[in-house]
Amino acid sequence: MLDKTQPKNINESSLSRVVHHMIDHDCGTITAHRSKEGCGGPDDKPYSKEDNKKRNRQLYAILESLGYGVTEVDGAYIENFGKPNAIEVTEDVYFVVDLKDSGNLEKNLRRLGEEFDQDSILFIPKGKMGMLIGTNNCSDYPGYGKTMPFSSRSFGKPGQFMTKVRNRPFIFEDSFLEKNCNENYYSVANIMGKWAISHTAKMDWRKIEL
């Protein structure tokens, strides 16, 4: 849990307020959670739950020091989506708002995604759809520096990959549907990495950036 004495510019976030921020400001989501160091190979050291809490605490402090509005939300994905044995897995994720409209949020999220070795970050330009942006070289999903735009978003509707604000979900989707995704790197990727792989499997191949 975050230190309750720390200032939070959007601490009392509700889903409607998140929508408001997306309309008025650049926004994004990022986490420092990762299952292992490096690219998650068999010899890479795993991160403990305490390690990830410390990494996320530092990430929060950096975002606050940059003057952004920051609130903790749940990043969630459904294992075995659509099957009877489906279970929800969550990570602590930060929803970040450029309240001062500095125009630097995308650049800073990219930098921090690299610093904390994330597969990708989500950037949501003011009043527009979001996009996943690759921030490491561990996977081709989306791949370092590559972007994967979404064509639609829904609020209050659950999905395989979603962000929850007070247990109410919002999701970004692509309108082209397919069911398969890579099961190799997928098995060790964090939520943002799994999201990128799954999104690649569903999108129109003409939109894939090489």
Secondary structure, DSSP 8 states (H G I E B T S, - for coil): ---TTS--TTTT--HHHHHHHHHHS-EEEE----SBSTT--TTS-B--HHHHHHHHHHHHHHHHHTT-EEEEEEEEEEETTTSTT-EEEEEEEEEEE-TT--S-HHHHHHHHHHHTT-SEEEEE-TTS--EEEE--SS-SSS-TT-EEE-SEEEES---SEEEEETTEEEEEE-SS------SSGGGT--HHHHHHHHHHHHS-GGG---
